[in-house]
């Protein structure tokens, strides 16, 4: 009798994640026990209403903030057992971030913006410049190295941000509404770029999005409801409702 193949272990796991904020006597509970998993090289969509906590969850998964309760495991390790300094090193080596607002420094060129993650890891300027040039070429901006953000379109600026996220060869990229400021045609370019990076580099993605087309292209999805993550039907038949 043929055995069912064992699925690969999770790269990332959230276990009963909770996050609350206190403003004086008031306590706001944003996340109420989130469980989700992500395998290496997998694209997972995260959908839900605005203000439901998608960005908060991405910040916890990326160790930019600590949970009130629960765990995040990366390769099986409880990552929040590390010190803040060790978490900063972990982020720079393992995780790339892509945001709706590109967060580029206006006085720097595309090349200089893309170099920053390598410089934070104390790589030489020469090595950082070489890595950034390669990353920008990989996202189709090899002829825009010396352009500043104000000289680039929105889609080009987002591709600079993606090149920056790629610089230290992360295994995971967290993207928060990465096409929220882009027109449909440009959004499609960004989607296809993510899928190419998944196929060519084996990068895993968690993408928070309101865009139905992007959600459908993911391998799996979760919908945030009442502070918890509910798996979306694997074929995304109901994704139009899920992303609202």
C-alpha positions, 0 to 999 in steps of 0.5 A, spaced: 500 500 500 502 506 497 504 511 503 502 518 503 508 523 503 509 526 509 509 534 508 515 538 509 516 541 516 513 548 517 518 554 516 514 558 520 508 557 526 504 561 530 501 558 536 496 561 540 498 568 538 495 574 542 496 581 542 493 587 546 494 594 547 493 598 553 491 605 553 490 608 560 484 603 563 482 600 557 485 594 554 484 593 546 485 585 544 487 585 537 489 578 536 486 572 540 489 566 539 492 566 532 494 559 529 497 559 522 503 555 519 507 556 513 512 551 509 518 553 506 517 556 499 510 557 500 505 563 499 500 564 504 495 570 503 492 573 509 486 577 508 480 580 512 477 587 513 481 593 514 483 594 522 482 587 523 489 586 525 493 583 519 499 588 520 499 587 527 500 579 526 505 581 520 509 585 525 509 579 530 511 574 525 517 578 523 519 579 530 518 587 529 514 586 536 513 581 541 506 578 543 502 579 549 502 571 549 503 565 545 509 563 540 512 564 534 517 558 531 522 559 526 525 552 524 522 549 530 525 554 535 521 559 539 524 565 536 522 570 542 526 566 547 532 570 544 534 577 546 532 583 542 539 584 539 539 577 537 532 578 534 534 584 530 540 579 527 535 574 526 530 579 522 536 582 518 538 575 516 532 571 515 526 576 513 525 581 508 519 586 509 515 589 503 510 595 505 504 598 502 508 605 502 515 603 499 519 606 505 525 609 501 529 614 502 528 620 498 535 623 498 538 616 496 538 612 489 535 606 488 542 602 489 543 606 495 536 604 498 537 597 496 544 596 499 542 598 506 540 591 509 547 589 507 550 595 510 546 593 517 549 586 517 556 590 516 558 587 509 563 592 506 560 597 501 563 594 495 559 587 497 553 591 498 553 595 492 554 588 488 549 585 491 544 591 491 546 591 483 544 584 482 538 584 486 535 590 482 537 587 476 533 581 478 527 585 479 528 588 472 531 595 474 538 594 472 537 601 468 535 605 474 540 604 479 542 611 479 535 614 479 532 617 486 525 615 488 522 621 486 524 619 479 521 612 479 514 610 478 510 607 484 511 600 481 518 601 480 519 604 487 515 597 490 520 593 486 526 597 489 523 595 496 523 588 493 530 588 491 532 591 498 528 585 501 531 580 497 538 583 499 540 578 504 537 572 501 531 571 506 527 565 507 521 569 508 518 575 506 512 578 509 508 583 505 503 588 507 498 590 502 504 590 497 500 593 491 495 597 495 498 604 491 498 600 485 494 600 479 491 593 476 496 592 471 502 594 475 499 590 481 500 584 476 507 585 475 508 585 482 504 578 483 508 575 478 515 577 481 513 574 487 511 568 484 517 568 480 521 569 486 518 563 490 519 558 484 526 560 483 529 562 490 524 558 494 522 564 498 516 563 502 511 569 503 506 571 507 502 577 504 496 581 507 492 583 501 485 586 500 486 584 492 482 578 490 487 576 484 493 576 489 489 572 494 487 567 489 494 566 486 497 564 493 498 556 495 493 557 501 490 563 505 487 565 512 482 570 514 482 574 520 476 574 524 475 576 531 482 576 532 483 569 530 485 566 523 481 561 519 483 557 514 480 559 507 478 554 502 484 551 499 481 553 492 479 560 494 472 559 491 469 564 496 475 569 496 471 575 494 467 574 500 473 573 504 477 579 502 472 584 504 
